[in-house]
Amino acid sequence: MTSTWLAGFTVCMSLIVSIGAQNLYILRQAVNGQHIRACVAWCVFADALLIGIGVAGMAQVLGDSPTLAYYLTLGGAIFLLAYGLMALWRMATAPDASLGANGDGGAAEKTTAAARRSLWSVLGALVVITLFNPHVYLDTVVLVGSIGARQDGMLKWVFVLGAACASLTWFVTLAHAGKRMQKLFANPLSWRILDGLTGVMMLTLAWWVYGGLDQIAP
């Protein structure tokens, strides 16, 4: 049982420790100090749910349908492209995207208050980033789910539990790292740099995912 839990933990951790749209969103929210606990809870829940669906049999369905896998991959490339372009647009058009912690009194507090978003607004955006990114389904449902589905009986769900623990460990670590960088991101230039790096990385990932379409073409 312990080896099954460890397998789930290791496989999931190896996939989620990467630069992706969801991870960057969590990092941004941690730096902003906005609803980070709710964001972490959603990410862990979503990972466990999708991996559980894969373990329950959806991975086999997708594995038997090259056409569906192809269009999921294509959709993932388009999603990454759009997210990258949005990040570059923010870099070019949001000069005041700071934390408002620059010591200028009331003006800074007003800027921060205006920049704060409601819980449902933040979670809504995160849900879209999580569930409307087709490439996420290839990672969680197909890759991790297919490995978990090979376990015997109830060990399948021990595998899912291990994967959920990996997700919790990673996102808590990411949130903690974001909080430690709040002083750095008090400077608006830091936000521009982050958005620029995000845009470049997302466009690179989009090209990489698109380049893999030839290998799964129906």
N, C-alpha and C positions, 0 to 999 in steps of 0.2 A: 504493500500500500504506500509506504514511504517513497519507494522508487517511482511509482506512478505519479504521486504528487510532485516530486522533484522534476519528472519529465515534463509535466504541464507547466510548472514554474519556469523551467529553462527554455522551453520552446517559445512560450509567450514572451518572455523577457528578451529573447534574441530578436524578436520581430518588432516589438514596440520601442526599443531603445534606438530610435532613429529620428532624423529630422523630418517631420511630417506636419501637415496642416493642423491636426489635432494637438500635437505636442507644442507647437508654436503658439497656438491659441491659449493653452493652459499656462504657458510661460508668460504670455502677455497679461493674462488676468492676474497671475500671482504678483507680477511687478506692479500692476495697478491696485492690488489689494481688494479686488471686487469679486465676491461670491466664490472664492476659490474652493471652499469645502464642497459646495454644491457641484462645482465643475468636476472635481475629483471623483465624487460619488457617482456622477453620471457616467464618466469614462469607465470606471470599474464595472458598473452595472452593464453598460453596453458591451464591453469586452466579454464578460461572463455570458451574457445573453446570446451573442453572436457565435461564440465558441460552442456554447451548449447546443444551439441549433445545428451547427456543423456536426457535432458529435452524435446528435440524434438522427442524422441521416441526410441532411441537406448537402453535405460535402460529396456524397456519392452521386446525388442528383446532378450537381454542377460538374462533377468529374465526367459524367456520362454525356454531357452536353457541351461540346467544344464551341458551338455557336454562342451559347449564353456566356461562357467564359470569355470569349473573344469580345463581346459587346460590353461586358463588365470591365475588362481591361481598357477598352477604348474610352468608356465613360470615365474611368479613373484618370486617364491621360488628359482628357478635356477638363475635368475638375481641377487637377493640379495646375493646368495652364491658366484657368480662370483665376484661381487663388493667387498664383504668382503675379499675374497682371494687376490684380487688386492691391497686392502689397506694394508693388512699384508705384501704383497710382497714389496710395497713401503717402509714400515717401515724397512724392512730388507736390502734393497738395495739402499736407497737414503740418505746417510749420510749428503749430502750438500743441503738438501731441505730447505734452510733458505730464508729469505727475502733479504739477502745481506745488512742488515742495522746494521752491527756490527762494523762500524767505521774503517774498514781496507783499506779505500781509493779506489784506482783503482781496486784492485782485487775484492772487494765487488761489485763495479759497473759493472764489467764484468760478474760476476756471475748472478747479477740481470738481466742484459740485455739478457744473454743467456737463462734465465729462462722465460722471457716474451714470451707470445704466441699471435698470431694474433687474431683479433676479431672473424674471421670465425672459427679458430681452437677451441677457447673457446666455442663459441655458438654451433659448431658442436657436441662437446662432450656433452654439456648440452641437446641438442635435442635428442641425443641417450639415455642419462640417463632418459629423460622424457618420450619419446614415445616408447622406446624399453623395458620399465619396465611394463609387463602386469598387475602387481598389481595396477598400477596407474589407469587403466581403471576401475577396480573394485571400487576404492574409488570415482573417479570423475563421470564417466559415470553411473555406477550402483547405488551406494549409494546416492550421492548427486543428481544426475540426476533424480532418481526415486522419491525423495522427491519433487524436483522442478516441476516434471511433474504433481503432484497432484494439483498445483495451477490453478486457473481459468484464461483462456484467456491470456491477456497481462501480468498478474501478474507472469506468468512463467518467463518472461524476467526481471522483477523486482527482482525476486529471483536470477537469474543469475548475475545481477548487484551487488546484495548484496554479493554473493559469490566471485565475482571479487574484490570487495573492501576489503574483508577479506584477499584474496591472496596478494593484494598490501600492505596492512598493515603489514602482516607477513614478507614478503620478504624484505621490506624496513627496518623493525626492525632488521632482521637477518643481512642485509648488514651493518647497523650501528654498530651492536655488533661486527662484524668482523673487521671493521676499528679500533675500540677501542682496539682490541687485537693485533694490528700489532707489538707493542713493545715486547709483550710476545713471539710472533712467530719469533722474530729475532734470537732466539736460536734454532739451528737445532734439539735439543732434544725435543722441543715442537712439532715439526712436527712429530717426531717419535711417541710421545705419542698420538697425534691426530689420526694418521693413525692406531695405535694399537687399540685405543678405537673404531674407525670407523669399523675396521675389526671385532672385537668381537661383536659389536652391529648388524652389517649386518648379520653375521652368526647366531646370536640369532634370529633375525627377520626371516631369511630364515627357520630356524627350526620351528618357531611359525606358519608361513604361511603354511609350508608343513604339519604340524600337523593338520591343519584345512581342509585338503583335504577330510578326511573321511566324513565330514558333508555335502559336496556338490558332492560326487561321483555320476556320472550318473547311 
